[in-house]
Amino acid sequence: MGKELYRNKKGIGKKALQKHNVDFIIAATAIEHQATLVSHDNKDKIFEILQENYSHFDWEDWMS
């Protein structure tokens, strides 16, 4: 669900999406544990896009 949302928003193919698998696993783990994910994600904006579209996902960038 989140992967397809990200792929559609960024306009990337499935092959390019594969390099972000670990990021989606980390996000899913944070959601499962109702934890806040802290990460500096200024290039790909994965966590920012997820947070904008999923109210139950909490992410903070402490570097900005």
Order of alpha helices (4+ residues) and beta strands (2+ residues): alpha-alpha-alpha-beta-alpha-beta
